[in-house]
């Protein structure tokens, strides 16, 4: 059996699944202390399902904690930034495009050093180890314990970042080092930004992972812990400590994966409606379509792997304005049960419209019977049209997309949406995000540049990339015989010599629970009793 948990900003959803069967589900309020909401959810689950704790093989958690930390500028660690590039790139130093509030939050110690490569792999300048030792001394003097290392064109040649990390760790063995070629893609500033974001979250990652582990211990669950990644796969707790940035879109991703599982569809649009926002994404072969360009997170431009998702301010707690009719983006959020009309409040919300229209049975329907019928009709039509417009924006072919609607706010949608061939609201739709976490698999991906030249064919390059992706999935904990290639993409890079091609391959396999439990018991501090 697996436990899936999704920790959102307002609610924490949880399910217990035995294979493909949902044994129990619950929704509870998210708490500021990380563990409280999870403990409450787990106790409700274990009580409702009368489940033997010893049968739980793994716990999968999706969380918005790291995204919220960056957006709010809270709980970010002082961070060192080392760029290997001189004498190049000095005109655009690290963090040049960061919002002032985030620069102040991480109190950066910035260092431009010798190193880096040209686009064809030739060195810009040799690494200066003495220079890096002086950087380490300054980091120590300022009490900085986490550092982001980036090098020009490190996706082409990773050796300078790795050598720099070795020098820094020789001087400061406790230092947490994040390397840009492990985080982002080609594009120095965006890749460097993503690496800095990762570095400043690593202290918080330790606290969050320890909090999750403590919550499991508190309810007597002794099982390996995994966290959901942006691409719909899982990573173990140690990997999360090193790469917290990979959890940023786990909420929408889990919802999309859970929706596909519940509806039995691998190619469709998914509309996830919560209390405050609606996320719209597209599934291709069961996995979220990835964003192809830059991703802005809290005002920081990054280029690591993220799903292609549109978000709008429409949810169950959205305010309704009547002249002209408009719903959202303002929301009562977690105060819905106090401020909405159906709960005796005085604020007209989207939930009130849904109840008055007969779409939902929430609160006391008699409290919205006075609403003008035309207002209710126009309000529901406005919400349906807004969502349908977002689905249309996500379409990349002439074929219309079937839609799966999930989330606690899915009751806002009528049975049909304008221009949409079919709308499905599957069972357990309110906890689709937790189900998406529970069914997560293990993945491995490759995204780098290869040279196709004499003696090396296109087929050789693709096969090498496939094999590397499969190897990474197995190393991450996938059952070897279960790994399949689910995505492969090649882009020829005209500005690089040697007929260069950028290859992206994603491999996915089933989680090897036996190996995960053995590894967890041997290496993870939370496995002790």
N, C-alpha and C positions, 0 to 999 in steps of 0.2 A: 504494500500500500504506500501511496505517496500523499504528502500534505502540500498543498499549494497555497501560498499567502501573497496577497498584493497589498502593500502599504501605500495608500494614497494620502493626499493632503487632508482629506476630510474623513474618509472611511478606510478601514482595514477589512478586506474580504478574505475569506479562507474556505477551503474545501478539503475533504478527505476523499481520495479516489482509490478504488480497488480495480486496477486495470483501466477499463474505459467507463466504469460505473461510478457515479458520484454518490458516496455513502452519506455525506452530511455537508451542509454549507452554512455559513453565517456571515453577517456583516455587523461590524462594530465601529465605534468612533476611534480614529487615530489619536494617539497621545504624544505629547512633546518628548517624553522620555524614551522613545523607541520601543522599549520592551512592554510597557503597560498594555497597549492595544493588542499586541501579538499574544501576550499571555491570556488576555480576556478571550480573544478569538479562539485560541487553542483549547481553552477550558470548555468553552461552549461546544466546540466541535467534538471533543473527546467525550463530553457528557451526552450530547445529542445522538452520537452514533454508537455509543457503548463500545468503543474501539479498544482493542488490546494494544497498548502503547508499544509492546515488543514487536508487533507486526509492521510498524511503520518503517519502511526501508530508506526513505529520504525525505527531506523537507526542502522545498523550493520557494524562494522569496523574491518578489519583485518590489522595488522600493523607489520612491521619489526623493529620498533624503539628500542625495548628492546634488541632484538638480536644484532642489530648493535652497541648498546651502550656497550654490553659486549665484542664483538669481537674487537672493536676499543679501549676499555678501557676508554671511555669518559662518562661524566655525571653519574659516579658512586659515591655513597655517602660513607663517612667514616662509617665503620660498626663494631659493636661489635659482638664477637663470643663467646658464652658460651656453653661449652660441659660439660654435667653431666656424669662423668665416673670414677673419681679418686677412688681408686688408679690405675685403669685400664687405658689402651690406651695412657699413657703418652709417649710411644715410637714413636707414630705417631700423632703429634699434629695437630690441625686444619690447613688447607691451606697448608699442607706439599707438596702436589702435584700441587699447583697452579703455573702458569707462574709468573715470577718475576714482569713483567709489570702490571699484574692485582693485585698482592699483593700491589704494590705501589699505584695503582689507588684507592683502597678502604681503605688504611691506617688502617689496622685492629687493633682492641683492643681485644686480645685473652685471654680467661680465661678458665682454666681447673678446674672444681669444683667437689665436692662430688656428688654422685648420680648414676643413671643408673641401669639397670637390667641385669641379666644373661639371656641366651637364653630361659630358662624355666620360666621366670617371677620373679625369686627370686631377691631381691635387691642386688646390689653390695655394696652400702653404702647409709646411709640415707641422705636426702637433708639437707644441712646446710644453713639455712635462713640468718644467720649473714654473712656468706661468700658471699651470693648473694647481700646482702645490701652493702657490701664493693665493689662488682663489680659495682653496680649501681652508687656509689659515684665516682668511677674511670671513668665510662662512661660519667657522667655529667661533670667531670673536663676536659675531653678531647673533650667535645662538640659533642659526638656521640649520634645521635637521632634514630638509627635503629639497631636492634640486631637480630642475628640468634641463636636460642636455639636448641641444639640437645642433645639427651640422648641415651645411648646404648640400643638397642632393644626397642625403643619407639613405633614401630608398634605393639609390643606385649603388652606393657603397657604404656599408654600415660600420666599417672597421674603426673610423675615428671616434664615433660616439662610444663604441665599446671600449676603446683604449682610454678615452677620457674618463669613463666611469671607473675603470680599473685604478687609474691614478687617484681619483678622488676618494675611492673606498679604501685605498692603501693608507691615505692620510686620516680619513674619518670613517672607520668601519661601521659606525652606527647610521651613516647617512642613507636616506632613502633616495634612490636615483631613478628617475623616469627618463627613458630614451625615446626620442621623437620617432625613430623608424619603427618602433613597436606600437605607436599610438596612432599616427596620422598618415597621410598620403603625400604625394608630390605637391609642393606649394609651401615654401619655407614658413611664411608668417602664420598661415592657418595651421600647419602641422605643429609649429612651435607653440602657438596659442593652446592647442589641445593638450600638449605635453605639460605646459605650465598649469593648466586647469587640473590635470591628473595629479601633478605633484602637490598642489596646494590642498588637495582633498585626502591625501593619504593618511594623515593623522586622524581625520574624521572616519575614514574607512576602518581603521583599527577599532575605534569606539563603536561604530555601527555593527560591525561583524561580531565583536565581543558581546554587544547588547543582544543581538539575535541569538547567539549561542546561549547566553544566560537565560533568555526566555524559554528556550527548549529545555534546559536543565530544570527550570522552575516547575514545569508541568510534567517532568519525568519522561521526556522523549529523548532517547539516545539514538540518534540517526545522523548520517552525514548531512551537512548543510550546503546548499547551492544557491546562487543568486542568478537572476535572469539578466541576460545581456540585451543590447540594443537590437540584435539581429534575430532574437527569438530562441537562441540556444542558452545553455547554462554554463556557468563557471563556478569552480569550487571557491571556498572561502579565502584560501590563500591567494588565489588569482585576483579576487575582489580587492584584497588589501593592496595589491600592486597596481591594479588597473580599475579604480572606481569609476573612471569616466565612461567605461563601457556599459554602465547600468543606466545611463541618462534617459533612454527612451524605453525602458523595460515596461513601464505601465501601458502605453499604447500598444506596444508589441505583444504583450501578454494578452491584452484584450482581443487583438486581431487573431492570434493563434487560437485562443479559446473559442472565439466565434466560429472559426473554420472547423474546429473539432466538433462543436455542438451542432452545426448545420450540415456537416458532412460535405463541405465545399472547399476546394483548394484554390479556386480562382474567382475572386469576387471583391467587391468593396465592403468595408466594414465601418459602421458608424457606431462609435462608442460615446454614449451620452452620460455624463456624470452630473454632479450637483452644480457645477459652475461652467464647465466647458464641454464641447463636443469635438472629438478627434475623428478624422476621416482618413482612412488609409486603404491601400490596395494589396491584396494577397496574390502572389504569383507562385503556383505550385506549393501552396501551403505556408509560404513565408512572406513577410512584409517586403514590398518593393523598396529597395534602398534609394536614398536621396543621392543624386549624382553630383551635386555641386556643394558649395559651402553651406554650413549649418550655423546659424546664429543662436547662441545660447547665452542669455543674460547680457547681450551686447557684445559678446566675444565671438569673432569669426573663427570657426574651426572646420576641419575637413576629415574627421574620422567617420567611421561607418555608422550611419543613422538611418532609420526608416523614413520614407517619404510620407509625412503626415501633415495634414492641414488641421489647424485648431481654430475654433471660433468660440466666442463667449456666449454659449447657449447651453443651459442645463436646467435641472429641476428647480433650482433656487433663483433662476434669472428673474429680474424685475420686468414687469410688463408696463409699457407706456401705451396709452390708449389713443392719443391724437398727435401724429398719426400712429398706427399700431406698430410697435417695435418691441422685441423681446431680447433682453441682455444688452450689453455684456455685463452690466452690474448684477451682482448676485448676493443673496442673503447667506449663501454658503452653508456652513454647518448649523446656522441658526434657522434653517428651514422649518423645523418642528416647533419653533416658537413664533416666527414672524409670518408664515404663510397663512392665508385666510382659512384653509381647511383645518388648520391647527389652532384656530382662534386668534390669529394675529391680524395685523392691519395692512400687510403688504401683498399686493396682487403679484403672484408669481406664475411661472410657466406651469408648475404643478397644479395650481388652482385651475388654469385653463383646461388641463388634461382631465382633471376630475369632473369639471363642469361639462365637458364634452363626452363624458362616459368612457374615456380611454383608460382611466385608472381608478382604482378603489383605494384611495389613500386619505387618511384623516376622516373628517366629518363632511360628507358631500352636501348636507343641508346648509352649510355655511357659505356655499357658492351658488345656491339656486337663484339668488337675486341677480346674478351677473347677466347682462344683456346677451341674448342668444347670438346676435350678429357679431358682437365683440368676441365671444368665444370662438365662433366659426372663423372669423378673420384672423384671430390670434393663432389658432391651430394651423390654418393654411399658411400663415407667414412663417411659422417654424418649419413646416414641411418643405416649403419652397426654399428656405435658406439652406437646409440640409441637402436637398436635391441639387442645388447649385454647387455645393462643395463636392458632391459626388461627380458631377459633370466636369469640374475642374481637374479631377484626378484621372479622368479617362485619357488614354493615350492611343486609342484606336477608335474606329467607327462603330464598333460593337458596343451596345449599352451594357452596363455592368449590373448584375444582380446585387442586391444589398442585404447584408445581415446587420440587424440593429441589436446592440447589446448595451449593458450598463444599467445602473439603477434608474437613470433618467430616460431609458428607452420607451417608457410609457407615454412620453410626449408625442411620439410619432403615430400618425394614423396608419391604417393597414396598407395604404398606397401612397407613393411619393410621385410627384409629377416627373414624367420622363424616365422613370425607373421601371424596368420590365417586371421585377418581382422584389418583394420585401419579406424578409424572414426574421422572426423574433423567436429563437429557439428556447427550449426549456433551460433553466439555470442561467438565463441571460444576464441576470443581475450580478453574477459572480464569474462572468466569463474571464475576467482578468486573472483571478486565482486559478481557474482551470487551465488557462494558458501557461501559468507558471508550473503547475503540476505535471503537465505533459511535455515539458521542455526536454530537448535532446542535447547532445554534446556536439559542438561544431569545431571545425578548423578552417582557417581561411588563409589565402595567399593573395597579396596585392602588391606587386612589384614589377620592375622593368626587366625585360629579357632582351638579349640581342639575337636576332635571327640573321645568321651569316653563313659563310661557306662551311659546310660540314654540320651545321645545326639547322634543321628544318623547323617549320612552323609546328608540325606534329610532335617533334622532339620537345619543343618548348612547352606545349600544352600538356604533354604527358608528364613532363617534369613538374609542372605546377600542380597537376592533379595529384600526383604521388605525394608531393609535399603537403598539400591540404589534407589528404587522408592521414598522413603520418601525424600531423598536428592534432587532428581530431582524436586519434587513438591515444596520443600522449596526454590529451586533456581528459581522457576517461571514457572514451567511446568503446563499445564492443567491436573488436577489429572486423569481424565479418559483416557487421551491420552498416558500415559507413558507405554512403553514396554521395556522388557529386550532385548537388542541387542547383548550382549556379556556376556558369563560366562565361567570362566576357573578355574580349581582347580589343585593345585600342592602340592603333599604330600612332607613334609619337613622331611627328614629322621633324621636329627641331633637334632630335637626337641622331647621332651618326650610327652606322652599323645596322640599319633597318630595325630600330628598337621598337618593341611592342610592350605595352602595359597589359599584364594579365591578372585578372581577378577570378579566383576560384573559391567556392565555398563547398565544404564537405560536411555532412551531418550523419551522425550515427546514434544508436541507442545507448543510454547511460549504463555503464558497467557497474551495477550497484554493489556487487561483491567486492570489486577492486576499490570502489569508493569507500566502503565501510572499513576495509582493512587499512587503507591509507589514512583515513580520518582517525582511526583509533591509535595509529602509530605516531602521527605527526601533528595532530591538531590539539591545541591546549584545552578546547572545550569538551574533548572526549573523556576527560578524567571525571571521576565521580567523587 
